[in-house]
Amino acid sequence: MVSYSYSSSNLLSSFVLCVVLVANAFQCFTSDATSTLMVDGSPNSGRPIPNTFLGAFFEEINHAGAGGLWAELVSNRGRFEGGRGSGSPSSIYPWRVIGNESLISVSTDQTSCFERNKIALRMEVLCNGPKSCPPAGVGVSNPGYWGMNIEKGKKYKLVMYVKVKASGPVDLQVSLTGSVHRVNMVSIISFSAMTDNNFSKWTKVEGILESKATNHNSNLQITTTTRAILWLDQVSLMPLDTYKGHGFRMDLFKMVADLKPKFLRFPGGCFVEGYYLKNGFQWKNTIGAWEQRPGHYGDVWKYWTDDGFGFFEMLQLAEDLGALPIWVFNNGMSVGGEEVNMSALSPFIQDALDGIEFAKGSPSSKWGSVRASMRHPEPFDFRFVAVGNENCFPHHKYFKFYDAIKRAYPEIRIISNCDGSKTPLNHPADLFDFHIYPNNSMDMFSKYSVFDKTSRLGPKVFVSEYAVVKDDARNGTLLAALAEAAFLIGLERNSDIVHMVCYAPLFINKNGRYSWIPDAIAFNSHESYGTPSYWVQQLFSESSGAIYLNSTLQTSSNSIVASAIGYRSSQDSKIYLRVKVVNFGSEIEKLRITINGLSSNVQQSRSTKTVLTSSNKMDENSFSQPNKVVPRKSALENASNNMVVSISPYSVTSFDLLV
């Protein structure tokens, strides 16, 4: 993350070129250019944009975590009732049996050594030796989340729990195979399980598998050629090259980090609530040893998660990103309309208090000690909580949460889910949550002024979910992204009241059964790309902590919206002026940018122009064309305090001017 060594006030007083330009008014104007942007660059004329302005929102949707950012390769690694639907004791999906019914019988029973995960997989091998068993043996295989990405030379850590009942030695072989030609890709790990040693009881087996080839659609196989009864539970395979060893898939982590998010909202979204309360996110079930986590069925988005990516891991993700965590907790309401009454609310309030203690409490406290046992004795930098998701519920219940949290943790900033954009809230809050999902791009483009008349006397605004959906958004079009860019410019203009904003959803596994499009980042087992909406967010990544100055747009066009920020580059530590212009029309726009009141001139050296556009406004990125709609950067040869620039049709352009 970018770390500024100066304060906003110092930047403002010492550097008058740090400006934010935005359309404050439309006026008819005639000159060589069709429009003119006039900026007040005089000293002390601007104001700081909050340092928390742009962030990210993670929700377990579209297999964003399970099968995505969380790098665990085994699907249903031990909760064998966690297959299709809400699960049943006999479901082992997506595990598959290797061998026919005359050779092996596979079922489940409740003999696991883990009290919170009692169901284990039971394999009764009926064949014995090379004469009756196939050469490769019989057993089970796991395809991961629509194929495991196994790469040549990389190492993978295997953990599994095994119990054996046999009359003699049992050879248990673990291997990774390619799905096309069934080619063994790694050195087989063999375990000789004797009935008179520890394998007659549950035993933890660990090993490192090093791949000899690359296959993006691999399977983990566990096989034997010995007659025996074998039980398996909690089978895990993790790449060793996750971010800092914390379990995050490297390419997906980097894509989020490149947005330079200042906060991370989690774990939802509707995932927090559940369609039924029993299936909501219960943070206490997601901490501690992963083998002991029961997992749960996310009934809103219709898939099981083992909660390996739990509350602790989300806090760790925020810390690794250099972002402030924002925890959305369950407030006793569900998507399906369940709502606990006042007499049953106390456990939910205590659960919220316990969660805060886990995140920021002393390592000697009850829940802080649990965090410390997970190798994080230092408290997380935890400052925000949201009382539910999209739940503007009765005030007498809200006050119960608010008063309890403020009494125990007065420094915690509390986010209400009631909309205060038009009418001020009638209850206390530090911020209020605002979600917006227009069904077409023109509607979103027109929303850049949505907070112009919002009261400045009440809580600040947290736009925690925004995106164009449906009609012309498809899987993520250029047109939708341009409308969102205009909306973000409006939020910059209103950043005296809008303190936080993040896009939703963040991820989609294109191989999986996904529930929501478009999304910011698409991926499969081994590839990833950003949608145009992702690249728009990158163009705003320097807005947090920047300086905003007033400006006037004189134009006869209704397709232009503009802004600018002054920021210190994280790459060369120099100060730049970033002017952003959205052209939402089909014609080239000529724009004169005039910056008044400067004490020095813009320098041509290192000044650049970055354009996000394409030949068709409905263009999208894909695995076959991941860079079809991405920002293109070039030198800006006519950079000056007074310049005329051409703005391409259906584009967003960033002019980065060295000062």
BANU-607354 format. One line per 8 residues: number of its first residue (from 1); for each residue x, y, z of C-alpha. Coordinates in Angstrom, 3 decimals. Layout:
<rs>
NUM = X/Y/Z ~ ...
</rs>
This chain:
<rs>
1 = 0.000/0.000/0.000 ~ 1.058/3.588/-0.587 ~ 2.264/5.239/2.607 ~ 2.378/9.026/2.474 ~ 4.954/10.768/4.639 ~ 3.128/14.103/4.468 ~ -0.176/15.271/5.854 ~ -2.984/16.545/3.654
9 = -2.689/20.036/5.128 ~ 1.047/20.198/4.404 ~ 0.503/19.028/0.852 ~ -2.197/21.604/0.373 ~ -0.168/24.559/1.645 ~ 3.150/23.646/0.051 ~ 1.948/22.369/-3.288 ~ -0.731/24.349/-5.035
17 = -0.839/22.117/-8.100 ~ -2.458/19.203/-6.259 ~ -5.992/19.672/-7.508 ~ -9.145/17.747/-8.127 ~ -11.205/18.886/-11.064 ~ -14.863/18.100/-11.419 ~ -17.901/19.284/-13.259 ~ -19.589/21.669/-10.830
25 = -21.655/23.388/-13.489 ~ -22.602/23.080/-17.167 ~ -22.510/26.295/-19.253 ~ -22.643/26.939/-22.977 ~ -19.209/27.851/-24.321 ~ -17.759/28.379/-27.765 ~ -14.040/28.161/-28.689 ~ -11.612/25.893/-30.505
33 = -12.428/23.300/-27.871 ~ -15.967/22.068/-27.337 ~ -15.488/22.266/-23.552 ~ -13.228/24.001/-21.042 ~ -12.303/22.821/-17.590 ~ -11.199/25.737/-15.390 ~ -9.391/24.779/-12.198 ~ -8.638/26.895/-9.169
41 = -5.055/25.927/-8.358 ~ -4.400/28.743/-5.894 ~ -2.927/27.980/-2.463 ~ -5.220/26.583/0.216 ~ -8.198/26.401/-2.144 ~ -8.684/22.635/-1.874 ~ -9.658/20.049/0.707 ~ -8.396/16.557/1.423
49 = -10.199/13.469/0.190 ~ -10.451/10.963/3.064 ~ -7.564/8.542/3.221 ~ -10.125/5.723/3.369 ~ -11.835/6.722/0.115 ~ -11.317/3.634/-2.075 ~ -11.423/0.104/-0.727 ~ -12.442/-3.448/-1.594
57 = -15.340/-5.690/-0.639 ~ -14.935/-9.425/-0.245 ~ -17.967/-11.698/-0.121 ~ -18.097/-15.488/-0.378 ~ -20.048/-15.447/-3.639 ~ -19.196/-17.000/-7.027 ~ -16.624/-19.189/-5.203 ~ -14.596/-16.075/-4.507
65 = -12.902/-17.636/-1.486 ~ -13.559/-21.377/-1.626 ~ -12.000/-22.263/-4.964 ~ -10.594/-18.774/-5.493 ~ -8.565/-16.394/-3.356 ~ -8.227/-19.095/-0.693 ~ -5.702/-21.399/-2.329 ~ -6.910/-24.721/-0.872
73 = -7.074/-27.159/-3.800 ~ -9.271/-29.901/-2.316 ~ -13.011/-29.350/-2.518 ~ -14.985/-30.854/0.385 ~ -11.790/-31.758/2.189 ~ -13.493/-33.378/5.144 ~ -17.047/-32.314/5.683 ~ -18.480/-35.197/3.678
81 = -22.035/-34.126/4.360 ~ -21.149/-30.894/2.578 ~ -21.904/-31.952/-0.991 ~ -24.843/-30.827/-3.069 ~ -27.514/-28.758/-1.399 ~ -27.451/-28.630/2.365 ~ -25.709/-32.001/2.405 ~ -26.535/-35.495/3.621
89 = -24.491/-38.089/5.565 ~ -23.833/-40.115/2.409 ~ -22.641/-37.302/0.134 ~ -18.974/-37.296/-0.843 ~ -19.306/-34.914/-3.833 ~ -17.076/-33.978/-5.635 ~ -14.943/-36.963/-4.598 ~ -15.114/-39.800/-7.145
97 = -14.601/-43.514/-6.724 ~ -11.739/-45.182/-8.595 ~ -12.753/-48.776/-9.308 ~ -16.061/-50.567/-9.788 ~ -18.335/-52.000/-7.117 ~ -16.696/-55.423/-7.244 ~ -13.350/-53.860/-6.309 ~ -14.205/-51.157/-3.759
105 = -17.116/-49.907/-1.673 ~ -17.119/-46.250/-0.599 ~ -19.446/-44.757/2.009 ~ -19.380/-42.445/5.039 ~ -19.795/-43.001/8.759 ~ -19.538/-40.974/11.958 ~ -16.198/-42.231/13.243 ~ -13.964/-39.201/12.691
113 = -11.643/-38.092/15.468 ~ -12.905/-34.510/15.120 ~ -15.856/-33.779/17.370 ~ -17.170/-30.954/15.168 ~ -16.642/-32.963/11.971 ~ -17.728/-36.485/12.844 ~ -18.338/-37.805/9.345 ~ -15.428/-39.622/7.696
121 = -15.037/-41.289/4.312 ~ -14.873/-45.081/4.513 ~ -13.235/-47.193/1.781 ~ -13.604/-50.955/1.887 ~ -11.153/-52.433/-0.606 ~ -12.381/-55.797/-1.889 ~ -9.534/-56.676/-4.237 ~ -6.066/-57.703/-3.077
129 = -2.765/-57.444/-4.892 ~ -1.867/-57.139/-8.587 ~ -3.852/-60.218/-9.600 ~ -7.252/-58.815/-8.589 ~ -6.654/-55.062/-8.291 ~ -5.922/-52.743/-11.234 ~ -2.228/-51.826/-11.554 ~ -2.895/-48.254/-10.369
137 = -5.035/-49.480/-7.493 ~ -8.506/-48.459/-6.342 ~ -9.574/-45.571/-4.129 ~ -10.906/-42.041/-4.500 ~ -10.008/-38.888/-6.407 ~ -10.783/-35.219/-5.904 ~ -10.922/-32.740/-8.827 ~ -10.749/-29.681/-6.612
145 = -12.813/-26.741/-7.745 ~ -13.343/-27.749/-11.381 ~ -9.746/-28.888/-11.780 ~ -6.605/-28.332/-9.705 ~ -3.914/-26.101/-11.134 ~ -0.670/-28.056/-10.788 ~ 2.498/-26.477/-12.233 ~ 5.862/-28.024/-13.032
153 = 8.487/-27.594/-10.347 ~ 6.080/-26.235/-7.745 ~ 5.508/-27.860/-4.380 ~ 2.259/-28.659/-2.621 ~ 1.713/-29.558/1.019 ~ -0.476/-32.572/1.686 ~ -2.217/-33.086/5.023 ~ -4.711/-35.876/5.681
161 = -5.964/-38.038/8.510 ~ -6.007/-41.800/8.011 ~ -7.197/-44.866/9.920 ~ -6.685/-48.449/8.686 ~ -8.116/-51.860/9.538 ~ -6.256/-54.690/7.808 ~ -4.632/-58.032/8.446 ~ -1.243/-56.951/7.135
169 = 0.682/-54.035/5.595 ~ -1.308/-51.582/3.477 ~ 0.295/-49.401/0.837 ~ -1.563/-46.131/0.492 ~ -0.474/-44.048/-2.484 ~ -1.146/-40.337/-2.968 ~ -0.573/-38.762/-6.357 ~ -1.618/-35.915/-8.620
177 = -2.756/-36.879/-12.088 ~ -3.620/-35.033/-15.246 ~ -7.268/-35.431/-16.164 ~ -6.701/-35.858/-19.899 ~ -4.232/-38.715/-20.195 ~ -4.251/-39.793/-16.537 ~ -0.521/-39.156/-16.467 ~ 1.066/-39.217/-13.037
185 = 2.486/-35.754/-12.484 ~ 4.307/-36.131/-9.179 ~ 6.399/-38.614/-7.301 ~ 3.950/-40.907/-5.555 ~ 3.966/-40.642/-1.792 ~ 3.604/-44.148/-0.329 ~ 2.630/-44.940/3.217 ~ 2.994/-48.428/4.652
193 = 0.110/-48.664/7.116 ~ 0.522/-51.576/9.527 ~ -2.362/-52.777/11.678 ~ -0.132/-52.996/14.724 ~ 1.069/-49.376/14.615 ~ -0.574/-45.978/14.938 ~ -2.516/-46.327/11.697 ~ -4.994/-48.513/13.519
201 = -6.009/-45.228/15.122 ~ -6.513/-41.870/13.449 ~ -3.114/-40.602/12.294 ~ -2.120/-37.294/10.752 ~ -0.121/-37.783/7.548 ~ 1.876/-34.943/5.985 ~ 4.028/-34.743/2.884 ~ 5.297/-32.467/0.120
209 = 4.392/-33.233/-3.489 ~ 6.578/-31.710/-6.211 ~ 5.108/-31.602/-9.684 ~ 6.980/-33.006/-12.681 ~ 4.621/-31.443/-15.221 ~ 1.972/-28.776/-15.626 ~ -1.722/-29.502/-15.856 ~ -4.471/-27.001/-15.087
217 = -7.155/-29.636/-14.666 ~ -5.584/-32.119/-12.279 ~ -6.933/-34.505/-9.665 ~ -5.669/-35.696/-6.305 ~ -5.784/-39.493/-6.071 ~ -5.581/-41.702/-2.979 ~ -5.290/-45.382/-3.930 ~ -4.222/-48.803/-2.704
225 = -3.871/-52.372/-4.000 ~ -4.335/-54.008/-0.598 ~ -7.515/-55.473/0.845 ~ -8.404/-53.343/3.861 ~ -10.860/-50.892/5.324 ~ -9.514/-47.344/5.266 ~ -10.987/-44.163/6.672 ~ -10.034/-40.699/5.411
233 = -10.815/-37.274/6.824 ~ -9.660/-33.668/6.500 ~ -7.651/-34.055/3.292 ~ -5.894/-30.817/2.318 ~ -3.556/-29.817/-0.496 ~ -2.151/-26.300/-0.468 ~ 0.439/-24.674/-2.761 ~ 3.525/-23.612/-0.861
241 = 3.769/-20.336/-2.776 ~ 0.775/-18.519/-1.277 ~ 1.181/-14.884/-0.223 ~ 3.445/-14.839/2.849 ~ 2.348/-18.401/3.477 ~ -1.035/-17.075/4.588 ~ -3.012/-19.160/2.106 ~ -3.927/-16.498/-0.461
249 = -3.575/-17.342/-4.144 ~ -0.776/-15.131/-5.430 ~ -2.211/-13.799/-8.693 ~ -5.596/-12.972/-7.177 ~ -4.038/-11.334/-4.133 ~ -1.873/-9.157/-6.366 ~ -4.862/-8.016/-8.404 ~ -6.599/-6.828/-5.257
257 = -3.412/-5.252/-3.903 ~ -2.956/-3.326/-7.164 ~ -6.187/-1.473/-6.386 ~ -4.414/-0.074/-3.296 ~ -7.505/-0.536/-1.142 ~ -7.572/1.434/2.085 ~ -10.185/-0.805/3.664 ~ -11.591/-4.298/3.234
265 = -15.283/-4.939/3.895 ~ -16.161/-8.571/4.695 ~ -17.603/-11.256/4.757 ~ -20.714/-9.918/2.984 ~ -23.223/-9.112/1.754 ~ -26.072/-11.552/1.985 ~ -23.545/-14.237/2.925 ~ -23.531/-12.691/6.416
273 = -27.267/-13.136/6.901 ~ -28.061/-16.437/5.203 ~ -31.465/-17.018/3.658 ~ -32.146/-18.735/6.955 ~ -30.362/-17.467/10.055 ~ -28.939/-20.915/10.789 ~ -26.951/-20.647/7.537 ~ -25.565/-17.165/8.181
281 = -21.863/-16.521/8.776 ~ -21.078/-17.481/12.372 ~ -17.569/-16.238/12.965 ~ -16.823/-18.438/15.980 ~ -17.242/-21.514/13.785 ~ -14.581/-20.200/11.384 ~ -11.596/-19.728/13.727 ~ -9.089/-22.083/15.293
289 = -7.635/-25.211/13.698 ~ -9.074/-25.720/10.230 ~ -9.711/-29.405/10.932 ~ -12.148/-28.415/13.678 ~ -14.166/-25.919/11.668 ~ -17.585/-27.399/10.854 ~ -18.157/-25.329/7.709 ~ -21.615/-24.307/6.591
297 = -23.955/-24.219/3.638 ~ -24.232/-20.717/2.165 ~ -27.906/-20.983/1.265 ~ -28.099/-17.560/-0.412 ~ -25.439/-18.364/-3.020 ~ -26.113/-22.120/-2.941 ~ -22.812/-23.783/-2.115 ~ -20.929/-25.287/0.785
305 = -17.811/-23.738/2.258 ~ -15.518/-25.408/4.769 ~ -14.721/-21.946/6.214 ~ -10.994/-22.438/5.853 ~ -11.149/-18.807/4.761 ~ -12.697/-17.630/8.002 ~ -12.876/-14.571/10.216 ~ -9.190/-14.705/11.135
313 = -8.075/-15.148/7.521 ~ -10.173/-12.166/6.424 ~ -8.586/-10.018/9.108 ~ -5.198/-11.297/7.938 ~ -6.070/-10.465/4.342 ~ -6.905/-6.896/5.307 ~ -3.610/-6.575/7.174 ~ -1.634/-8.024/4.257
321 = -3.304/-5.537/1.908 ~ -2.506/-2.645/4.238 ~ -6.256/-2.049/4.515 ~ -8.515/-1.392/7.500 ~ -10.911/-4.281/8.158 ~ -14.638/-3.529/8.145 ~ -16.588/-6.360/9.718 ~ -20.240/-6.784/8.776
329 = -21.766/-8.895/11.549 ~ -25.059/-10.755/11.740 ~ -27.612/-8.690/13.658 ~ -30.315/-11.324/13.984 ~ -31.926/-10.879/10.578 ~ -31.887/-13.092/7.486 ~ -32.411/-12.573/3.771 ~ -35.517/-14.770/4.003
337 = -37.198/-12.448/6.484 ~ -36.349/-14.061/9.809 ~ -35.859/-11.577/12.637 ~ -35.159/-12.439/16.229 ~ -37.258/-10.668/18.838 ~ -35.864/-8.446/21.563 ~ -35.744/-11.232/24.126 ~ -33.461/-13.303/21.841
345 = -31.189/-10.442/20.736 ~ -28.622/-10.608/23.558 ~ -26.601/-13.532/22.101 ~ -26.164/-11.620/18.824 ~ -24.975/-8.524/20.707 ~ -22.517/-10.574/22.753 ~ -21.330/-12.302/19.594 ~ -20.497/-8.905/18.073
353 = -18.627/-7.831/21.220 ~ -16.704/-11.120/21.270 ~ -15.763/-10.658/17.612 ~ -14.362/-7.209/18.308 ~ -12.381/-8.632/21.230 ~ -11.010/-11.374/18.989 ~ -9.863/-8.769/16.449 ~ -8.397/-6.120/18.726
361 = -8.411/-7.446/22.279 ~ -5.379/-8.061/24.457 ~ -3.753/-11.469/23.953 ~ -4.605/-12.112/27.601 ~ -8.345/-11.579/27.020 ~ -10.689/-14.509/26.385 ~ -11.039/-14.064/22.624 ~ -7.787/-12.180/22.115
369 = -5.996/-15.250/23.460 ~ -7.660/-17.358/20.767 ~ -6.282/-14.967/18.154 ~ -2.866/-15.153/19.805 ~ -3.006/-18.959/19.634 ~ -3.376/-18.565/15.867 ~ 0.064/-16.891/15.789 ~ -1.180/-13.308/15.818
377 = -0.686/-11.976/19.359 ~ -0.742/-8.369/18.174 ~ -4.249/-6.892/17.806 ~ -5.418/-6.125/14.303 ~ -5.943/-2.466/13.393 ~ -9.688/-2.803/13.833 ~ -11.833/0.351/13.734 ~ -15.170/-0.312/11.974
385 = -18.214/-2.549/12.289 ~ -21.464/-2.614/10.328 ~ -24.656/-3.602/12.142 ~ -25.939/-6.153/9.642 ~ -26.191/-5.996/5.867 ~ -29.015/-4.077/4.166 ~ -30.929/-4.304/7.458 ~ -32.497/-0.980/8.398
393 = -34.257/-2.638/11.295 ~ -36.273/-1.186/14.219 ~ -34.351/1.490/16.067 ~ -34.919/0.009/19.514 ~ -32.965/-3.070/18.354 ~ -30.261/-1.022/16.637 ~ -29.735/0.983/19.833 ~ -29.054/-2.250/21.730
401 = -26.080/-2.955/19.449 ~ -24.969/0.653/19.262 ~ -25.003/1.269/23.016 ~ -23.294/-2.027/23.879 ~ -20.465/-1.491/21.373 ~ -19.895/2.170/22.224 ~ -19.903/1.368/25.934 ~ -17.235/-1.331/25.547
409 = -15.339/0.179/22.593 ~ -16.077/3.915/22.248 ~ -13.431/4.252/19.550 ~ -15.159/1.803/17.193 ~ -16.965/3.515/14.313 ~ -20.422/2.050/13.740 ~ -22.081/1.812/10.320 ~ -25.865/1.939/10.062
417 = -27.700/0.199/7.225 ~ -30.355/2.917/6.959 ~ -30.077/5.263/3.962 ~ -29.440/8.857/4.947 ~ -28.739/10.220/1.468 ~ -32.088/12.044/1.165 ~ -33.429/12.221/4.707 ~ -31.110/12.513/7.715
425 = -30.977/9.492/10.013 ~ -32.959/9.665/13.236 ~ -30.480/7.520/15.143 ~ -26.752/7.821/15.938 ~ -24.141/6.359/13.587 ~ -20.667/7.230/12.395 ~ -21.461/6.252/8.801 ~ -24.467/5.001/6.876
433 = -24.335/2.297/4.215 ~ -25.474/2.954/0.648 ~ -25.893/0.345/-2.112 ~ -26.631/1.118/-5.756 ~ -27.124/-1.315/-8.665 ~ -28.684/0.484/-11.665 ~ -29.987/-1.773/-14.432 ~ -28.408/0.294/-17.214
441 = -25.340/2.444/-17.720 ~ -27.142/5.695/-18.466 ~ -28.888/5.485/-15.126 ~ -25.554/5.053/-13.336 ~ -23.994/7.906/-15.341 ~ -26.766/10.199/-14.137 ~ -26.116/9.234/-10.504 ~ -22.839/11.148/-10.265
449 = -24.783/13.895/-8.475 ~ -26.670/11.608/-6.076 ~ -24.995/13.037/-2.966 ~ -24.956/16.693/-4.014 ~ -27.840/17.529/-1.667 ~ -27.096/15.070/1.136 ~ -26.965/16.745/4.548 ~ -23.446/17.492/5.715
457 = -24.515/17.489/9.374 ~ -25.114/13.782/9.847 ~ -23.054/10.590/9.530 ~ -20.632/10.141/6.656 ~ -21.482/7.980/3.637 ~ -20.127/4.496/2.973 ~ -20.961/3.371/-0.587 ~ -20.169/-0.253/0.115
465 = -21.735/-1.814/-2.990 ~ -22.050/-0.287/-6.448 ~ -22.101/-1.607/-10.006 ~ -24.093/-1.477/-13.222 ~ -25.976/-4.748/-13.690 ~ -28.217/-6.502/-16.195 ~ -29.156/-4.661/-19.430 ~ -25.840/-3.420/-20.801
473 = -23.456/-4.673/-18.126 ~ -23.434/-8.316/-19.298 ~ -20.180/-9.888/-18.037 ~ -18.561/-6.486/-17.597 ~ -18.679/-4.058/-20.510 ~ -16.748/-0.911/-21.277 ~ -19.984/1.091/-21.249 ~ -20.865/-0.031/-17.732
481 = -17.358/0.803/-16.525 ~ -17.514/4.322/-17.975 ~ -20.789/4.982/-16.188 ~ -19.194/3.781/-12.956 ~ -16.217/6.086/-13.566 ~ -18.586/9.055/-13.817 ~ -20.271/7.928/-10.594 ~ -16.878/7.769/-8.842
489 = -16.058/11.273/-10.032 ~ -19.262/12.411/-8.382 ~ -18.202/10.695/-5.186 ~ -14.856/12.490/-5.308 ~ -16.704/15.768/-5.620 ~ -18.788/14.845/-2.577 ~ -15.914/13.352/-0.613 ~ -16.533/15.800/2.208
497 = -19.491/13.535/3.045 ~ -18.610/10.321/1.122 ~ -15.741/8.755/3.041 ~ -15.635/5.217/1.624 ~ -16.550/3.410/-1.598 ~ -16.062/-0.111/-2.963 ~ -17.304/-2.103/-5.960 ~ -19.257/-5.366/-5.703
505 = -18.762/-8.226/-6.204 ~ -14.996/-8.543/-6.279 ~ -14.502/-12.073/-7.712 ~ -16.074/-14.684/-9.957 ~ -14.842/-18.225/-10.635 ~ -15.802/-18.673/-14.276 ~ -15.539/-22.456/-13.992 ~ -18.012/-22.601/-11.146
513 = -21.726/-22.268/-10.626 ~ -21.765/-18.517/-10.224 ~ -24.670/-16.397/-9.055 ~ -23.810/-12.813/-9.991 ~ -22.407/-10.907/-12.949 ~ -20.607/-8.652/-13.627 ~ -17.667/-8.742/-11.224 ~ -14.330/-6.958/-10.937
521 = -11.991/-9.955/-11.289 ~ -12.674/-13.169/-13.219 ~ -10.585/-16.302/-12.793 ~ -10.380/-20.044/-13.329 ~ -7.934/-22.562/-11.872 ~ -4.859/-20.834/-13.322 ~ -5.817/-17.599/-15.079 ~ -7.321/-14.279/-14.081
529 = -8.218/-10.972/-15.668 ~ -9.804/-7.681/-14.723 ~ -13.074/-6.520/-16.212 ~ -13.254/-2.910/-17.430 ~ -14.798/-2.025/-14.051 ~ -11.644/-3.311/-12.360 ~ -9.454/-1.050/-14.480 ~ -11.642/1.956/-13.697
537 = -11.023/1.320/-10.005 ~ -7.287/1.307/-10.670 ~ -7.584/4.756/-12.235 ~ -9.059/5.958/-8.924 ~ -6.557/4.130/-6.727 ~ -4.629/7.322/-5.940 ~ -7.721/9.255/-4.849 ~ -7.486/8.199/-1.198
545 = -5.731/10.979/0.696 ~ -5.502/13.224/-2.381 ~ -6.449/16.925/-2.526 ~ -9.699/18.197/-4.068 ~ -9.968/21.696/-5.591 ~ -13.017/23.397/-7.024 ~ -13.397/23.663/-10.769 ~ -15.939/24.652/-13.393
553 = -16.755/22.788/-16.601 ~ -17.969/25.053/-19.396 ~ -19.533/22.878/-22.095 ~ -22.374/22.350/-24.534 ~ -21.983/18.585/-24.168 ~ -23.948/16.390/-21.782 ~ -21.469/13.511/-22.091 ~ -18.459/14.886/-20.196
561 = -17.605/14.496/-16.513 ~ -14.145/15.327/-15.155 ~ -12.037/15.376/-11.994 ~ -8.413/15.518/-10.907 ~ -6.293/14.735/-7.890 ~ -2.879/15.775/-6.681 ~ -0.944/12.845/-5.304 ~ 2.536/11.678/-4.460
569 = 3.492/8.761/-6.697 ~ 4.324/5.515/-4.945 ~ 6.770/4.739/-7.765 ~ 9.039/7.787/-7.838 ~ 7.772/9.840/-4.833 ~ 7.159/12.819/-7.114 ~ 3.975/14.853/-7.055 ~ 1.584/14.486/-9.973
577 = -1.663/16.018/-11.051 ~ -4.128/13.355/-12.231 ~ -6.966/14.722/-14.359 ~ -9.670/12.168/-15.158 ~ -12.215/12.739/-17.908 ~ -15.134/10.498/-18.868 ~ -16.606/10.806/-22.360 ~ -19.915/8.929/-22.345
585 = -20.769/9.925/-25.906 ~ -20.075/8.637/-29.401 ~ -18.111/11.689/-30.627 ~ -14.586/12.931/-29.959 ~ -14.636/15.763/-27.434 ~ -12.092/18.596/-27.475 ~ -11.374/19.757/-23.950 ~ -9.289/22.745/-22.878
593 = -7.804/22.274/-19.410 ~ -6.838/25.565/-17.778 ~ -5.224/25.616/-14.346 ~ -5.119/29.064/-12.727 ~ -3.243/30.334/-9.710 ~ -0.189/28.100/-10.052 ~ 3.226/29.069/-8.746 ~ 5.013/26.908/-11.350
601 = 4.381/25.130/-14.622 ~ 3.459/21.562/-15.450 ~ 6.492/19.639/-16.699 ~ 6.339/17.663/-19.925 ~ 8.863/15.104/-18.731 ~ 7.143/12.031/-17.325 ~ 3.690/13.493/-17.922 ~ 1.491/10.792/-19.420
609 = -1.933/10.032/-20.810 ~ -3.759/6.779/-19.965 ~ -6.904/5.856/-21.903 ~ -9.448/3.116/-21.223 ~ -11.529/2.560/-24.359 ~ -12.206/0.067/-27.144 ~ -13.588/-0.152/-30.666 ~ -17.037/-1.091/-29.352
617 = -18.654/0.272/-26.210 ~ -20.015/-3.212/-25.412 ~ -16.595/-4.879/-25.515 ~ -15.603/-7.162/-22.624 ~ -12.455/-8.911/-21.499 ~ -12.181/-12.699/-21.457 ~ -9.655/-15.488/-20.981 ~ -9.000/-15.494/-24.717
625 = -8.712/-11.674/-24.803 ~ -7.855/-10.558/-21.264 ~ -6.408/-7.234/-22.459 ~ -9.075/-6.217/-24.931 ~ -10.257/-3.369/-22.691 ~ -7.386/-2.193/-20.502 ~ -5.757/1.201/-19.897 ~ -3.204/2.221/-22.552
633 = -0.466/4.574/-21.391 ~ 1.526/6.980/-23.557 ~ 3.601/10.151/-23.250 ~ 1.728/13.461/-23.083 ~ 3.770/15.766/-25.300 ~ 1.641/18.912/-24.943 ~ 1.420/18.831/-21.144 ~ 1.049/22.378/-19.784
641 = -1.011/24.615/-17.519 ~ -3.241/25.463/-20.487 ~ -3.716/22.685/-23.033 ~ -6.300/21.296/-25.442 ~ -6.758/17.527/-25.404 ~ -8.886/15.103/-27.419 ~ -11.126/12.754/-25.474 ~ -11.960/9.572/-27.392
649 = -15.579/8.420/-27.719 ~ -16.729/6.126/-24.926 ~ -13.586/6.451/-22.863 ~ -12.120/7.457/-19.547 ~ -8.796/9.271/-19.796 ~ -6.302/9.960/-17.033 ~ -3.790/12.775/-17.579 ~ -0.929/12.448/-15.091
657 = 0.982/15.704/-15.054 ~ 4.347/16.020/-13.319 ~ 4.648/19.236/-11.326
</rs>
